[in-house]
């Protein structure tokens, strides 16, 4: 069990698509092989989630500068959002790249990031990260191993890629009070790189039937809330594409015994903010954008400042009103963010309005995109 200043994260072994009982890795007695009713007096919890951590060369160089030229320190660049992240009961990020070793780091094409990223995420308050992306195989299975090893050392849980078949068939479940939150993650592709012949389980690929089966297995094993991270969509396109909207409709419509199988969908990959939408009563973030990225260009090589704009989603869940019922989202918020490429810092735009009209216009543009599919009518508000 990993204890931080205000959170406790418990990792439970959940055999995916098998419906087996889950068992705590700290050798506590097995959880029952079915969802347990919430205890009387259960409190709610808040969950925050943010977009792609994509360290380009300039980001790596900035982290080296912040470390005084020796090693790499990613804590300062995330400090502007730390108060939002660490105040949540559960905080999830998306680690898009794999980690290199011995100074062999690259921030373009085939990415290999310094493993110190993991310590920076932990210090900011993140409890877990999705790791399934089109860059998961940039350095083969060794890259996956180094990445997950570093996240383990930092106390940051992970979902979406695996070092062993057993690990691939388990789900990470985080505790928030009495609630158990299962985190599952999948990617639409692996950037054209083939899955290893001896490890076809190394990265979770988007497959509707498998996602539903995994979600149901996690629920049977005792998860109160199932969160699915999806690395999907069309890069540089603010409007979610047809595959995103179709999959969102199908996944949110899936239910067992009248209870939805999935409680929240978190999207990454597009590099620009996309809309939030309540689909079949379940919140979907089509794309949060890049939380950390260097100066970016689109497919035509044109500088695109949207690649440094993103949102952080924050959802407050309340315990079910009846035993075995659904944990309901009672408050849905988004926090607009910017990665200042000159300063090398993540900026909470709602707390930086004193910087002037330019910051306000970026914030308002992000808000317009986020609300473009009617989320305000379902109660989504902009938070700080």
C-alpha positions as CSV (number, residue, x, y, z in Angstrom):
1,X,0.0,0.0,0.0
2,X,1.3,3.4,-0.9
3,X,0.4,6.3,1.4
4,X,0.7,10.0,0.5
5,X,-0.1,13.1,2.4
6,X,-3.8,12.9,1.7
7,X,-4.4,9.8,-0.4
8,X,-4.2,6.1,-0.1
9,X,-3.8,4.0,-3.3
10,X,-4.5,0.3,-3.1
11,X,-3.6,-1.9,-6.1
12,X,-5.9,-5.0,-6.4
13,X,-5.2,-7.9,-8.7
14,X,-8.2,-8.2,-11.0
15,X,-8.1,-10.9,-13.7
16,X,-9.5,-9.2,-16.8
17,X,-12.2,-10.8,-18.9
18,X,-12.3,-13.7,-16.4
19,X,-14.5,-12.5,-13.6
20,X,-12.2,-13.9,-10.9
21,X,-12.1,-12.5,-7.4
22,X,-9.6,-9.8,-6.8
23,X,-6.9,-10.0,-4.1
24,X,-4.9,-7.3,-2.5
25,X,-1.2,-7.4,-3.3
26,X,-0.4,-6.7,0.3
27,X,-1.9,-10.1,1.1
28,X,-5.1,-9.0,2.7
29,X,-8.0,-11.5,2.4
30,X,-9.5,-11.8,-1.1
31,X,-12.3,-9.4,-2.0
32,X,-15.6,-11.1,-2.8
33,X,-16.1,-11.9,-6.5
34,X,-19.0,-9.5,-6.8
35,X,-19.6,-5.8,-6.1
36,X,-20.1,-5.2,-2.4
37,X,-22.8,-2.8,-1.4
38,X,-21.4,0.6,-0.2
39,X,-21.1,0.8,3.5
40,X,-23.6,3.1,5.3
41,X,-22.2,6.6,5.6
42,X,-19.8,6.2,2.6
43,X,-18.5,9.5,1.4
44,X,-18.0,10.7,-2.1
45,X,-14.8,11.4,-3.8
46,X,-13.2,13.6,-6.5
47,X,-11.3,12.4,-9.5
48,X,-9.2,14.6,-11.7
49,X,-7.6,13.6,-15.0
50,X,-5.3,15.3,-17.4
51,X,-3.9,14.9,-20.9
52,X,-0.8,13.7,-22.7
53,X,2.6,14.1,-21.1
54,X,4.7,14.3,-24.2
55,X,8.3,15.5,-23.5
56,X,9.8,16.9,-26.7
57,X,13.4,17.8,-26.8
58,X,12.8,21.3,-25.5
59,X,10.9,19.9,-22.6
60,X,13.7,17.5,-21.7
61,X,16.2,20.4,-22.0
62,X,14.1,22.5,-19.7
63,X,13.9,19.7,-17.1
64,X,17.7,19.5,-17.2
65,X,18.0,23.2,-16.7
66,X,15.5,23.0,-13.7
67,X,17.7,20.3,-12.2
68,X,20.7,22.6,-12.3
69,X,22.4,20.8,-15.2
70,X,22.6,17.5,-13.4
71,X,19.8,15.1,-14.0
72,X,16.3,16.1,-14.8
73,X,13.6,17.7,-12.6
74,X,10.0,17.8,-14.0
75,X,8.5,19.1,-10.7
76,X,8.8,22.8,-11.4
77,X,7.0,22.6,-14.8
78,X,4.0,20.9,-13.2
79,X,3.9,23.1,-10.0
80,X,1.2,25.4,-11.5
81,X,-1.4,22.6,-11.4
82,X,-0.2,20.8,-8.3
83,X,-2.8,22.4,-6.0
84,X,-5.6,21.0,-8.2
85,X,-4.1,17.6,-8.6
86,X,-3.1,16.9,-5.1
87,X,-6.4,18.1,-3.6
88,X,-8.3,15.3,-5.5
89,X,-8.9,11.9,-3.9
90,X,-7.7,10.2,-7.1
91,X,-5.6,11.8,-9.9
92,X,-4.9,10.2,-13.3
93,X,-2.5,11.4,-16.0
94,X,-1.5,10.0,-19.4
95,X,2.1,9.1,-19.9
96,X,2.4,9.0,-23.7
97,X,6.1,8.2,-24.0
98,X,8.3,5.5,-22.7
99,X,11.5,6.1,-20.7
100,X,15.1,5.7,-21.8
101,X,18.2,5.1,-19.7
102,X,21.7,6.4,-19.3
103,X,21.1,9.7,-20.9
104,X,19.8,8.1,-24.1
105,X,16.7,10.4,-24.4
106,X,14.9,11.7,-27.5
107,X,11.9,14.0,-27.8
108,X,10.9,13.4,-31.4
109,X,9.9,10.5,-33.7
110,X,10.7,7.6,-31.5
111,X,10.4,9.1,-28.0
112,X,12.5,8.1,-25.0
113,X,12.0,10.3,-22.0
114,X,14.0,10.7,-18.8
115,X,12.6,8.4,-16.1
116,X,12.6,11.4,-13.7
117,X,9.3,12.3,-15.3
118,X,7.7,9.7,-13.0
119,X,9.0,11.4,-9.9
120,X,7.7,14.7,-11.2
121,X,4.2,13.2,-11.7
122,X,4.3,11.7,-8.2
123,X,5.3,15.0,-6.6
124,X,2.5,16.7,-8.3
125,X,0.0,14.3,-6.7
126,X,-0.8,11.9,-9.5
127,X,-1.9,8.4,-8.3
128,X,-1.9,6.7,-11.7
129,X,-1.3,7.1,-15.4
130,X,-2.6,5.5,-18.6
131,X,0.4,4.2,-20.6
132,X,-1.2,2.8,-23.7
133,X,-0.4,5.0,-26.7
134,X,1.0,5.1,-30.2
135,X,4.4,5.6,-28.6
136,X,4.2,2.6,-26.2
137,X,6.5,0.5,-28.4
138,X,9.0,3.3,-29.4
139,X,11.7,1.4,-27.6
140,X,10.2,-2.1,-27.7
141,X,9.5,-4.1,-24.6
142,X,12.6,-2.7,-22.8
143,X,11.0,0.7,-23.1
144,X,7.8,-0.6,-21.5
145,X,9.7,-2.3,-18.7
146,X,11.8,0.8,-17.9
147,X,8.7,3.0,-17.9
148,X,6.6,0.8,-15.6
149,X,9.6,0.1,-13.3
150,X,10.1,3.9,-12.9
151,X,6.5,4.5,-12.2
152,X,6.5,1.7,-9.6
153,X,9.5,3.3,-7.9
154,X,7.7,6.6,-7.8
155,X,4.5,5.1,-6.4
156,X,2.5,6.0,-9.5
157,X,0.2,3.2,-10.7
158,X,-0.3,2.5,-14.4
159,X,-2.7,0.9,-16.9
160,X,-2.5,0.0,-20.5
161,X,0.9,-1.6,-21.0
162,X,2.5,-4.5,-19.3
163,X,5.8,-6.3,-18.6
164,X,4.2,-9.8,-18.3
165,X,1.1,-11.5,-19.5
166,X,-0.1,-11.7,-15.9
167,X,0.3,-8.0,-15.5
168,X,-1.6,-7.5,-18.7
169,X,-4.5,-9.4,-17.3
170,X,-4.8,-7.4,-14.2
171,X,-6.5,-4.1,-13.5
172,X,-5.3,-1.3,-11.2
173,X,-7.8,-0.4,-8.6
174,X,-7.3,2.8,-6.6
175,X,-9.0,3.5,-3.2
176,X,-10.9,6.7,-2.5
177,X,-12.4,6.3,1.0
178,X,-14.8,3.3,0.6
179,X,-14.8,3.5,-3.2
180,X,-12.7,1.2,-5.4
181,X,-11.9,2.8,-8.8
182,X,-10.7,0.5,-11.6
183,X,-8.6,2.2,-14.2
184,X,-8.4,0.5,-17.7
185,X,-6.5,1.9,-20.7
186,X,-6.3,1.2,-24.4
187,X,-4.8,2.7,-27.6
188,X,-6.1,2.8,-31.1
189,X,-2.7,1.8,-32.5
190,X,1.0,1.5,-31.8
191,X,2.3,4.0,-34.3
192,X,2.8,1.3,-37.0
193,X,5.1,-0.7,-34.8
194,X,4.0,-4.4,-34.5
195,X,3.2,-6.0,-31.1
196,X,6.1,-8.3,-30.0
197,X,5.6,-11.8,-31.2
198,X,6.4,-13.1,-27.7
199,X,4.3,-10.4,-26.0
200,X,1.2,-9.6,-28.0
201,X,-0.3,-8.5,-24.6
202,X,2.3,-5.8,-24.1
203,X,0.0,-2.9,-25.1
204,X,-3.8,-2.9,-24.8
205,X,-5.5,-2.1,-28.2
206,X,-8.9,-0.5,-28.5
207,X,-11.4,-3.3,-29.1
208,X,-15.0,-2.7,-28.0
209,X,-15.7,-6.3,-27.0
210,X,-12.6,-6.5,-24.9
211,X,-13.1,-3.2,-23.2
212,X,-16.6,-4.2,-22.1
213,X,-15.4,-7.6,-21.0
214,X,-12.6,-6.1,-18.9
215,X,-14.9,-3.5,-17.4
216,X,-17.4,-6.2,-16.4
217,X,-14.6,-8.4,-14.9
218,X,-13.4,-5.4,-12.9
219,X,-17.0,-4.8,-11.7
220,X,-17.5,-8.4,-10.7
221,X,-14.2,-8.3,-8.8
222,X,-15.5,-5.5,-6.7
223,X,-14.8,-2.2,-8.5
224,X,-17.4,0.5,-7.6
225,X,-16.3,2.9,-10.4
226,X,-14.8,1.9,-13.8
227,X,-12.7,4.5,-15.6
228,X,-11.6,3.8,-19.1
229,X,-8.7,5.8,-20.8
230,X,-8.7,5.8,-24.6
231,X,-5.9,7.0,-26.8
232,X,-8.0,7.6,-29.9
233,X,-9.2,10.1,-32.4
234,X,-7.7,12.2,-35.2
235,X,-4.7,14.3,-34.4
236,X,-5.1,18.1,-34.6
237,X,-8.9,17.8,-35.0
238,X,-11.0,19.5,-32.4
239,X,-14.2,17.8,-33.4
240,X,-14.3,14.1,-32.3
241,X,-14.3,11.8,-35.3
242,X,-16.9,9.3,-36.1
243,X,-15.0,6.4,-34.6
244,X,-14.8,8.2,-31.3
245,X,-18.5,9.1,-31.1
246,X,-19.6,5.7,-32.2
247,X,-17.4,3.9,-29.7
248,X,-18.5,6.3,-27.0
249,X,-22.1,5.5,-27.7
250,X,-21.5,1.8,-27.6
251,X,-19.4,1.7,-24.5
252,X,-21.7,4.0,-22.5
253,X,-24.7,2.0,-23.6
254,X,-23.2,-1.3,-22.2
255,X,-24.8,-2.3,-19.0
256,X,-25.2,-5.3,-16.7
257,X,-28.3,-5.7,-14.5
258,X,-29.3,-2.2,-15.4
259,X,-26.1,-0.6,-14.2
260,X,-23.6,0.9,-16.7
261,X,-20.4,-1.1,-17.1
262,X,-18.3,2.1,-17.5
263,X,-18.6,5.2,-15.4
264,X,-16.2,7.6,-17.1
265,X,-14.2,7.8,-20.4
266,X,-11.0,9.9,-20.6
267,X,-9.7,10.6,-24.1
268,X,-6.1,11.5,-25.2
269,X,-4.1,11.6,-28.5
270,X,-5.6,14.5,-30.5
271,X,-3.0,17.0,-29.2
272,X,-5.7,19.6,-29.0
273,X,-8.6,20.0,-26.6
274,X,-11.8,18.3,-27.6
275,X,-15.3,18.4,-26.3
276,X,-16.8,16.9,-23.1
277,X,-20.2,15.2,-23.5
278,X,-22.6,13.2,-21.4
279,X,-23.4,10.2,-23.5
280,X,-26.1,7.8,-22.3
281,X,-25.8,9.3,-18.9
282,X,-22.0,8.9,-18.7
283,X,-19.4,11.6,-19.0
284,X,-17.0,11.3,-21.9
285,X,-13.9,13.5,-22.5
286,X,-13.1,13.0,-26.2
287,X,-9.7,14.7,-25.8
288,X,-7.9,16.5,-23.0
289,X,-5.1,17.8,-25.1
290,X,-1.4,17.8,-24.3
291,X,-0.6,18.8,-20.7
292,X,3.1,18.9,-21.4
293,X,4.6,19.2,-24.9
294,X,7.1,21.3,-26.7
295,X,6.3,23.8,-29.5
296,X,4.3,21.8,-31.9
297,X,3.5,21.8,-35.6
298,X,0.6,20.2,-37.4
299,X,0.7,17.7,-40.3
300,X,1.7,20.5,-42.7
301,X,4.6,21.7,-40.5
302,X,2.8,24.8,-39.4
303,X,3.2,26.0,-35.8
304,X,0.0,25.2,-33.9
305,X,-0.3,26.7,-30.5
306,X,-3.3,24.5,-29.7
307,X,-0.8,21.7,-29.1
308,X,0.1,23.4,-25.9
309,X,-3.5,23.9,-24.7
310,X,-5.4,21.3,-22.7
311,X,-7.9,20.7,-19.9
312,X,-8.0,18.9,-16.7
313,X,-11.3,17.1,-15.9
314,X,-12.6,17.0,-12.3
315,X,-15.6,14.8,-11.3
316,X,-17.2,14.5,-8.0
317,X,-18.8,11.1,-7.4
318,X,-21.5,10.5,-4.7
319,X,-22.1,7.0,-3.3
320,X,-25.1,5.1,-4.5
321,X,-28.5,5.8,-3.1
322,X,-29.2,2.0,-2.8
323,X,-26.9,-1.0,-2.3
324,X,-25.4,-2.1,-5.6
325,X,-26.4,1.1,-7.3
326,X,-24.2,3.4,-9.4
327,X,-21.8,6.0,-8.0
328,X,-23.2,9.1,-9.6
329,X,-21.3,12.2,-10.8
330,X,-22.8,15.1,-8.9
331,X,-20.4,17.8,-10.2
332,X,-18.5,17.9,-13.5
333,X,-15.8,20.5,-14.1
334,X,-13.0,21.3,-16.5
335,X,-9.9,23.4,-15.8
336,X,-8.3,25.1,-18.9
337,X,-4.5,24.8,-19.0
338,X,-1.6,26.0,-21.1
339,X,1.9,24.8,-21.3
340,X,4.0,27.9,-21.6
341,X,6.8,26.8,-23.9
342,X,9.0,29.8,-23.1
343,X,8.8,29.3,-19.3
344,X,8.5,25.6,-19.5
345,X,5.5,25.6,-17.1
346,X,2.0,24.3,-17.0
347,X,-0.4,27.2,-16.4
348,X,-3.8,27.1,-14.8
349,X,-5.5,29.6,-17.1
350,X,-8.2,30.5,-14.6
351,X,-5.5,31.5,-12.1
352,X,-3.4,33.4,-14.6
353,X,-5.9,35.9,-16.0
354,X,-3.8,38.8,-14.7
355,X,-1.4,38.0,-17.5
356,X,-3.7,39.9,-19.8
357,X,-6.1,39.6,-22.7
358,X,-4.1,36.9,-24.5
359,X,-4.5,34.4,-21.7
360,X,-8.2,35.2,-21.4
361,X,-8.7,34.6,-25.1
362,X,-6.9,31.2,-24.9
363,X,-9.0,30.2,-22.0
364,X,-12.2,31.3,-23.7
365,X,-11.3,29.4,-26.9
366,X,-10.7,26.2,-24.9
367,X,-14.0,26.7,-23.1
368,X,-15.9,27.0,-26.4
369,X,-14.4,23.8,-27.7
370,X,-15.1,21.9,-24.4
371,X,-18.7,23.0,-24.4
372,X,-19.3,22.6,-28.2
373,X,-21.4,19.4,-27.8
374,X,-23.8,20.8,-25.2
375,X,-22.1,19.8,-22.0
376,X,-23.1,22.9,-20.2
377,X,-26.8,21.8,-20.5
378,X,-25.8,18.7,-18.5
379,X,-24.1,20.7,-15.8
380,X,-20.4,20.9,-16.9
381,X,-18.8,24.0,-15.5
382,X,-15.4,25.6,-15.6
383,X,-13.5,25.2,-12.4
384,X,-10.2,26.6,-11.0
